[in-house]
Amino acid sequence: MRRFEGRVAFVTGAAAGIGRATAVRLASEGASLHLIDLAEEGLAETARLCREQGAQVAHARCDVTREAEIRANVQACVERFGRLDVLCNIAGIILLQHFDRITVDQFRKVLEVNLVGTFMLCQAALPHLLATRGAIVNTSSTSALAGLPYGSAYGTSKGGVSALTRTLAVEFGKKGLRCNAVNPGSIKTAMSGQGIMPESPDMQLMARTMSLSKPQGPEVVAAVIAMLASDDGIHINGEEIRVDGGTLA
Ligand SMILES: NC(=O)c1ccc[n+]([C@@H]2O[C@H](COP(=O)([O-])OP(=O)(O)OC[C@H]3O[C@@H](n4cnc5c(N)ncnc54)[C@H](O)[C@@H]3O)[C@@H](O)[C@H]2O)c1
């Protein structure tokens, strides 16, 4: 399948996990790519993997909480490749903490990266995506759909991402822009690894988040992101798709 031949995709969080898997998937299907992340080493490795697929790739360190950096990168992408067809907002952070212990600064930080970052990317890319009748795919989470214990900040940020996704779908659908989201759960990446549990978690509560099947790698999410971003998803707008092995079925 070469669904992205002649198309240009901008991927955030591309240094690792779901972002890297998505970049490589889009590259394998013919996309040219502008990749951003905070982690320069991982980003360079993703760029190498994409070039191995034959893709044209630009990459830059960019913090999704900094509007000027975001705007400069979107501009650089359009200058280099001449267009922008697909925006994949994948950069994110998680913080699990008991509600009565999380600080306001921690709460704000999670919203700043996951929600405000997604908002700023969508806004900066909008005119270019309207010009190509392009597509946005945002990364929400199962925590936007059901309570995630200790996830007051994370779940709130992802609930915002889901609402933003539907808003843009409705506001710009008549102009040919599509905006959808994925809701991953139990995906094997650095984020879901050890060390994210708060002190003394109630494991009975955490069991609610367990997948019915064995955890999968980030490629399973990348495949759904690619479908939503491609013409296979042409009649899908304002939708979110769980990729969670049935956890919330
Ligand atoms: N892994 C899961 O089970 C799971 C479940 C639900 C949702 N998600 C979401 O999927 C997305 C990707 O997560 P992942 O599992 O691949 O995690 P990951 O930690 O492997 O990747 C996240 C990437 O985002 C980058 N990033 C973080 N803050 C940034 C910033 N301020 N500016 C630019 N880049 C930044 C990191 O450097 C990292 O490369 C996130 O939005 C996450 O919330 C993951």
The ligand as a MOL file (V3000), in Angstrom:
LIG
                    3D

  0  0  0     0  0            999 V3000
M  V30 BEGIN CTAB
M  V30 COUNTS 44 48 0 0 0
M  V30 BEGIN ATOM
M  V30 1 N 1.5450 3.6280 25.5500 0
M  V30 2 C 0.2590 3.5920 25.8360 0
M  V30 3 O -0.2900 2.5730 26.3200 0
M  V30 4 C -0.6120 4.8080 25.5580 0
M  V30 5 C -1.9650 4.7320 25.9210 0
M  V30 6 C -2.7860 5.8160 25.6690 0
M  V30 7 C -2.2910 6.9450 25.0510 0
M  V30 8 N -0.9620 7.0080 24.7150 0 CHG=1
M  V30 9 C -0.5070 8.2460 24.0870 0
M  V30 10 O 0.2750 7.9580 22.9510 0
M  V30 11 C 1.2040 9.0300 22.7300 0
M  V30 12 C 2.5990 8.4580 22.5350 0
M  V30 13 O 2.9650 7.7830 23.7040 0
M  V30 14 P 4.0110 6.5680 23.7290 0
M  V30 15 O 3.3520 5.4740 24.4690 0
M  V30 16 O 4.5380 6.3310 22.3740 0 CHG=-1
M  V30 17 O 5.0900 7.1920 24.7270 0
M  V30 18 P 6.6400 7.5510 24.5600 0
M  V30 19 O 7.0340 8.0920 25.8740 0
M  V30 20 O 7.3600 6.3780 23.9940 0
M  V30 21 O 6.6320 8.7110 23.4570 0
M  V30 22 C 6.2340 10.0240 23.7400 0
M  V30 23 C 7.1420 10.9630 22.9820 0
M  V30 24 O 6.6900 12.3240 23.2070 0
M  V30 25 C 7.8460 13.1290 23.3670 0
M  V30 26 N 7.5280 14.3590 24.1120 0
M  V30 27 C 7.1800 14.4600 25.4190 0
M  V30 28 N 7.0370 15.7570 25.7550 0
M  V30 29 C 7.2920 16.4820 24.6510 0
M  V30 30 C 7.3210 17.8790 24.3690 0
M  V30 31 N 7.0480 18.7900 25.3160 0
M  V30 32 N 7.6280 18.2790 23.1210 0
M  V30 33 C 7.9290 17.3690 22.1520 0
M  V30 34 N 7.9350 16.0450 22.3540 0
M  V30 35 C 7.6170 15.6000 23.5950 0
M  V30 36 C 8.8370 12.2470 24.1330 0
M  V30 37 O 10.1590 12.7300 24.0300 0
M  V30 38 C 8.6050 10.8980 23.4710 0
M  V30 39 O 9.4740 10.6690 22.3830 0
M  V30 40 C 1.0920 9.9560 23.9510 0
M  V30 41 O 0.2660 11.0720 23.6030 0
M  V30 42 C 0.3940 9.0860 24.9710 0
M  V30 43 O -0.3200 9.8520 25.9070 0
M  V30 44 C -0.1050 5.9680 24.9510 0
M  V30 END ATOM
M  V30 BEGIN BOND
M  V30 1 1 1 2
M  V30 2 2 2 3
M  V30 3 1 2 4
M  V30 4 1 4 5
M  V30 5 2 4 44
M  V30 6 2 5 6
M  V30 7 1 6 7
M  V30 8 2 7 8
M  V30 9 1 8 9
M  V30 10 1 8 44
M  V30 11 1 9 10
M  V30 12 1 9 42
M  V30 13 1 10 11
M  V30 14 1 11 12
M  V30 15 1 11 40
M  V30 16 1 12 13
M  V30 17 1 13 14
M  V30 18 2 14 15
M  V30 19 1 14 16
M  V30 20 1 14 17
M  V30 21 1 17 18
M  V30 22 2 18 19
M  V30 23 1 18 20
M  V30 24 1 18 21
M  V30 25 1 21 22
M  V30 26 1 22 23
M  V30 27 1 23 24
M  V30 28 1 23 38
M  V30 29 1 24 25
M  V30 30 1 25 26
M  V30 31 1 25 36
M  V30 32 1 26 27
M  V30 33 1 26 35
M  V30 34 2 27 28
M  V30 35 1 28 29
M  V30 36 1 29 30
M  V30 37 2 29 35
M  V30 38 1 30 31
M  V30 39 2 30 32
M  V30 40 1 32 33
M  V30 41 2 33 34
M  V30 42 1 34 35
M  V30 43 1 36 37
M  V30 44 1 36 38
M  V30 45 1 38 39
M  V30 46 1 40 41
M  V30 47 1 40 42
M  V30 48 1 42 43
M  V30 END BOND
M  V30 END CTAB
M  END
